[in-house]
Amino acid sequence: MRVETAGRSARRRDSRWTGFASAAACAAVAWLGLAPLPAVVGSARAQASETPSPGGVPYVPTPWPVVKAMLELAQVGEKDFLIDLGSGDGRVVIEAARTRGARGLGVELDPDLVQVSIDEARRLGVAGRALFERRDLFETDLSPATVVTLYLLPRLLRELQPRLMRLRPGTRIVSHDFGLGDWKPDATVKVDIADRAFGPPFSTLYLWIVPAFVNGTWEGRLDLPGRAETWRLDLRQNHQELAGSLRIGNGRGLLEQPTLSGDRLAFSAIVDGPGGRLRHAFDGRAVAGQLTGTWTVNAVRPAASGAGPASSVSVHATARRTEAPTRQ
Ligand SMILES: C[S@@+](CC[C@H](N)C(=O)[O-])C[C@H]1O[C@@H](n2cnc3c(N)ncnc32)[C@H](O)[C@@H]1O
């Protein structure tokens, strides 16, 4: 997906944020470590005194088309509670409340920016849903969040990453321009910003969906028509990426394309057994040490005896985790 910029309307709306929007190009020089142009250095100094950044991170507002794309990427809706860490002038939280009916909290060290955010939320009639606090993002309780948005430097993201990885499974995290170390995003989007004052003419957005912790061994019982089987699933997990194997009776197969999105787990494997060569597929959820879902069995090569299923069979399946390696 590539979202086109709505340049003119974005510029028009940016004028609401007078005093801060003009800082973008200057702060971006320090922000991205770009070689500053002489003309920019002067205004950057002036801006720096007007807009101190107590966290040592310059304030650079996310361009409006990018704000919209971030909310779209996270599929923000009325049921969401969005937390913007380092919320600047509050635009991400306010836009989420105004256009998507979400509730949210912005935390920001700079008291002037917090006040701008509160005033703007009030002006736009969303003060009840868009809250702002002067607070260090590292001292912010993230547990109410269903969506976390970030436009922070890599060193802050590195420090934050362990906390982000432990958010409730299914929480969506969207970061503007910077990734989260070795945690591969679930989706990446480029947003064209033709009139961007610095860097490439686009922003990159990354989406992560916090995966459930499913690493380890799971055991369950499969009640197929006419017979019951025990199954054992061995999963190795690297964030949302999985590998492993499925054992049913004495047969074993490697997992084919296992997927994990939040607590939603799906996998399949071909396993030989008395019923012939069968493809087993699971689609369900991993919640509180229990797997629950639908198990579908298809004959790949039926048993000569005719003991296996002639066509597809679906049953309800559950399993408990019997062994979980310590979480990193
Ligand atoms: C690049 S700006 C992003 C602003 C806003 N999120 C947006 O996307 O438009 C980063 C903001 O994080 C704030 N910040 C930096 N460190 C912080 C910290 N430890 N706690 C809270 N805010 C912080 C800065 O003051 C700055 O306003």
The ligand as an ORCA input file, in Angstrom:
! r2SCAN-3c Opt
* xyz 0 1
  C       9.199     13.611     16.910
  S       8.145     14.267     18.102
  C       6.632     13.406     17.696
  C       5.397     14.147     18.128
  C       4.079     13.421     17.793
  N       4.038     12.088     18.333
  C       3.836     13.364     16.314
  O       3.964     12.274     15.749
  O       3.525     14.427     15.717
  C       8.703     13.438     19.594
  C       8.161     14.036     20.866
  O       8.529     13.196     21.950
  C       8.735     14.008     23.099
  N       9.544     13.241     24.049
  C      10.849     12.918     23.960
  N      11.246     12.168     24.998
  C      10.157     12.014     25.791
  C       9.920     11.346     27.023
  N      10.886     10.671     27.656
  N       8.677     11.372     27.534
  C       7.672     12.053     26.900
  N       7.843     12.719     25.743
  C       9.063     12.701     25.184
  C       9.436     15.227     22.528
  O       9.303     16.356     23.396
  C       8.696     15.420     21.191
  O       7.605     16.289     21.327
*
